[in-house]
């Protein structure tokens, strides 16, 4: 018996699909899905902001990237060598 997936809006599914597609072709692109978003929100506070990201585009993915980049910087400061793939795996395993 399997559990039913959590209902998601079309925007979240599309955002998730696009990020996974881009990640497949270029692993530096972070994977965005409900698991990654839920986990990164718990790890990184809401005040993470990046001035170098353009204001155009998807605001939800931008918020995710701001937190993602903050996590990346924290890991580097701790002496780790984070890659997009390692962070994606970490977020998935911690979900």
Phi and psi restraints in degrees (value plus and minus 20) as a CYANA .aco file:
   2 UNK   PHI    -132.5   -92.5
   2 UNK   PSI     134.6   174.6
   3 UNK   PHI    -104.8   -64.8
   3 UNK   PSI     132.7   172.7
   4 UNK   PHI     -95.1   -55.1
   4 UNK   PSI     119.8   159.8
   5 UNK   PHI     -86.1   -46.1
   5 UNK   PSI     129.9   169.9
   6 UNK   PHI     -83.7   -43.7
   6 UNK   PSI     117.8   157.8
   7 UNK   PHI     -85.7   -45.7
   7 UNK   PSI     116.9   156.9
   8 UNK   PHI    -153.2  -113.2
   8 UNK   PSI     134.2   174.2
   9 UNK   PHI     -94.7   -54.7
   9 UNK   PSI     143.0   183.0
  10 UNK   PHI     -79.2   -39.2
  10 UNK   PSI     -56.7   -16.7
  11 UNK   PHI     -82.6   -42.6
  11 UNK   PSI     -61.0   -21.0
  12 UNK   PHI     -87.0   -47.0
  12 UNK   PSI     -62.9   -22.9
  13 UNK   PHI     -84.1   -44.1
  13 UNK   PSI     -63.1   -23.1
  14 UNK   PHI     -84.9   -44.9
  14 UNK   PSI     -64.8   -24.8
  15 UNK   PHI     -79.1   -39.1
  15 UNK   PSI     -64.4   -24.4
  16 UNK   PHI     -83.7   -43.7
  16 UNK   PSI     -66.8   -26.8
  17 UNK   PHI     -79.7   -39.7
  17 UNK   PSI     -67.0   -27.0
  18 UNK   PHI     -83.8   -43.8
  18 UNK   PSI     -63.1   -23.1
  19 UNK   PHI     -85.2   -45.2
  19 UNK   PSI     -58.4   -18.4
  20 UNK   PHI     -88.9   -48.9
  20 UNK   PSI     -59.2   -19.2
  21 UNK   PHI     -82.5   -42.5
  21 UNK   PSI     -68.2   -28.2
  22 UNK   PHI     -85.2   -45.2
  22 UNK   PSI     -58.5   -18.5
  23 UNK   PHI     -82.7   -42.7
  23 UNK   PSI     -57.9   -17.9
  24 UNK   PHI     -80.8   -40.8
  24 UNK   PSI     -60.4   -20.4
  25 UNK   PHI    -104.9   -64.9
  25 UNK   PSI     -45.7    -5.7
  26 UNK   PHI    -167.4  -127.4
  26 UNK   PSI      77.7   117.7
  27 UNK   PHI     -80.3   -40.3
  27 UNK   PSI     -27.1    12.9
  28 UNK   PHI     -95.8   -55.8
  28 UNK   PSI     -37.5     2.5
  29 UNK   PHI     -96.2   -56.2
  29 UNK   PSI     101.9   141.9
  30 UNK   PHI     -87.6   -47.6
  30 UNK   PSI     123.3   163.3
  31 UNK   PHI    -102.4   -62.4
  31 UNK   PSI     107.7   147.7
  32 UNK   PHI    -130.0   -90.0
  32 UNK   PSI     101.0   141.0
  33 UNK   PHI    -171.2  -131.2
  33 UNK   PSI    -199.9  -159.9
  34 UNK   PHI     -83.5   -43.5
  34 UNK   PSI     -53.6   -13.6
  35 UNK   PHI     -88.2   -48.2
  35 UNK   PSI     -66.9   -26.9
  36 UNK   PHI     -83.5   -43.5
  36 UNK   PSI     -62.9   -22.9
  37 UNK   PHI     -84.3   -44.3
  37 UNK   PSI     -66.3   -26.3
  38 UNK   PHI     -81.8   -41.8
  38 UNK   PSI     -62.1   -22.1
  39 UNK   PHI     -91.6   -51.6
  39 UNK   PSI     -63.2   -23.2
  40 UNK   PHI     -88.8   -48.8
  40 UNK   PSI     -50.4   -10.4
  41 UNK   PHI     -84.3   -44.3
  41 UNK   PSI     -53.2   -13.2
  42 UNK   PHI     -95.2   -55.2
  42 UNK   PSI     -49.7    -9.7
  43 UNK   PHI    -106.9   -66.9
  43 UNK   PSI     -57.0   -17.0
  44 UNK   PHI    -139.2   -99.2
  44 UNK   PSI     108.9   148.9
  45 UNK   PHI     -85.3   -45.3
  45 UNK   PSI     142.9   182.9
  46 UNK   PHI     -88.4   -48.4
  46 UNK   PSI     -34.9     5.1
  47 UNK   PHI    -103.3   -63.3
  47 UNK   PSI     -14.3    25.7
  48 UNK   PHI     -88.7   -48.7
  48 UNK   PSI     101.6   141.6
  49 UNK   PHI    -153.9  -113.9
  49 UNK   PSI     123.5   163.5
  50 UNK   PHI    -142.9  -102.9
  50 UNK   PSI      98.3   138.3
  51 UNK   PHI     -96.4   -56.4
  51 UNK   PSI     -41.9    -1.9
  52 UNK   PHI    -105.0   -65.0
  52 UNK   PSI     -27.2    12.8
  53 UNK   PHI    -101.8   -61.8
  53 UNK   PSI     118.3   158.3
  54 UNK   PHI     -88.1   -48.1
  54 UNK   PSI     132.1   172.1
  55 UNK   PHI     -98.3   -58.3
  55 UNK   PSI     -34.7     5.3
  56 UNK   PHI     -95.2   -55.2
  56 UNK   PSI     142.0   182.0
  57 UNK   PHI      81.5   121.5
  57 UNK   PSI    -180.6  -140.6
  58 UNK   PHI    -102.8   -62.8
  58 UNK   PSI      93.0   133.0
  59 UNK   PHI     -84.5   -44.5
  59 UNK   PSI     -52.8   -12.8
  60 UNK   PHI     -88.1   -48.1
  60 UNK   PSI     -62.6   -22.6
  61 UNK   PHI     -88.7   -48.7
  61 UNK   PSI     -53.6   -13.6
  62 UNK   PHI     -82.0   -42.0
  62 UNK   PSI     -65.7   -25.7
  63 UNK   PHI     -79.7   -39.7
  63 UNK   PSI     -60.7   -20.7
  64 UNK   PHI     -82.4   -42.4
  64 UNK   PSI     -66.4   -26.4
  65 UNK   PHI     -82.9   -42.9
  65 UNK   PSI     -57.0   -17.0
  66 UNK   PHI     -81.3   -41.3
  66 UNK   PSI     -65.1   -25.1
  67 UNK   PHI     -90.4   -50.4
  67 UNK   PSI     -58.6   -18.6
  68 UNK   PHI     -80.3   -40.3
  68 UNK   PSI     -66.2   -26.2
  69 UNK   PHI     -85.7   -45.7
  69 UNK   PSI     -56.9   -16.9
  70 UNK   PHI     -83.1   -43.1
  70 UNK   PSI     -61.7   -21.7
  71 UNK   PHI     -83.0   -43.0
  71 UNK   PSI     -62.3   -22.3
  72 UNK   PHI     -78.0   -38.0
  72 UNK   PSI     -66.3   -26.3
  73 UNK   PHI     -84.3   -44.3
  73 UNK   PSI     -61.4   -21.4
  74 UNK   PHI     -81.5   -41.5
  74 UNK   PSI     -61.9   -21.9
  75 UNK   PHI     -85.5   -45.5
  75 UNK   PSI     -59.5   -19.5
  76 UNK   PHI     -84.8   -44.8
  76 UNK   PSI     -61.5   -21.5
  77 UNK   PHI     -82.4   -42.4
  77 UNK   PSI     -49.5    -9.5
  78 UNK   PHI    -103.1   -63.1
  78 UNK   PSI     -15.0    25.0
  79 UNK   PHI      66.7   106.7
  79 UNK   PSI     -10.4    29.6
  80 UNK   PHI    -106.0   -66.0
  80 UNK   PSI     146.0   186.0
  81 UNK   PHI    -139.1   -99.1
  81 UNK   PSI      59.3    99.3
  82 UNK   PHI     -93.5   -53.5
  82 UNK   PSI     120.7   160.7
  83 UNK   PHI    -142.1  -102.1
  83 UNK   PSI     142.9   182.9
  84 UNK   PHI     -78.8   -38.8
  84 UNK   PSI     -61.0   -21.0
  85 UNK   PHI     -84.5   -44.5
  85 UNK   PSI     -61.7   -21.7
  86 UNK   PHI     -86.2   -46.2
  86 UNK   PSI     -62.1   -22.1
  87 UNK   PHI     -86.3   -46.3
  87 UNK   PSI     -62.4   -22.4
  88 UNK   PHI     -78.0   -38.0
  88 UNK   PSI     -65.1   -25.1
  89 UNK   PHI     -83.8   -43.8
  89 UNK   PSI     -62.3   -22.3
  90 UNK   PHI     -80.3   -40.3
  90 UNK   PSI     -66.5   -26.5
  91 UNK   PHI     -85.0   -45.0
  91 UNK   PSI     -57.5   -17.5
  92 UNK   PHI     -88.6   -48.6
  92 UNK   PSI     -63.3   -23.3
  93 UNK   PHI     -88.7   -48.7
  93 UNK   PSI     -49.7    -9.7
  94 UNK   PHI    -108.0   -68.0
  94 UNK   PSI     -25.1    14.9
